[in-house]
Amino acid sequence: MYYAVGVYSEASGGETNGIPVFNAPWKNVVATFYHELNEARTDPDVEQVIQGGRPSLLGWTSRQGEECGDFPVFEANPLTLVFQEVPIAGGGTAPVQFQYSNYVHGPEGPIPTPNPPSKYRGQHRKTQ
């Protein structure tokens, strides 16, 4: 069983808890779990590697060991470059975190047309 624990992020009374990017704490929680969902898909066994397991259990990590969701957060200044509300199909918006894109070698948000397949398709390629 895999699970993630997300912090309740807010800025209140001059105190900061977690990574408060949005003005509504629930939006920060949603963006946190969007981040965790993407990492769970690319690195479900990261904890095993941290505890001494085979590096081949990792899916996507940078050369510095950052997961696909962490890299954009560490690179963004300000955080609103990678944490944004995006339109959803049924109308309205949803708070998300943009993930690392091999195509642009950095975080990339919604684009109107999918990027062409990577020339590294089928090969394990670590960047940065």
C-alpha positions, 0 to 999 in steps of 0.5 A: 500500500502506498500513501502520502501525507500532506501538510495543511499549508497556510499563512496566518497571522504572520506565521507560515505553515507548509508552502502557502502559495494560494490564498485559500488553504484548501487550494494549497492542500490540493496542490500538495496532493497533485504534487504527491500524485505525480511523484507516486506515479514516477517514483512509487518506491522512493522510500525503499531507495532512501533506505538503501534499496536499488537506485533502479527502483527510482523512476524520475530523479534529477542528478541532485536526487530531486523527484519530478515534483521537487525539482520545479519547486526548488527552481521556482522563484516565485512559487506562483510560477509552478503553482497555479490554477488551471481551467478544468473541462467542466468549467472553473479552475483547479489548483495544481503544481506544474511538473518537470518536462523533458521537452522544456527541461523545466516545469511546464504548465498546460499547453494547447497541443501536446509536445512531440515524443522525446527523442529519448523515448524508451531510454532512461534519461536523467536530466539536470 
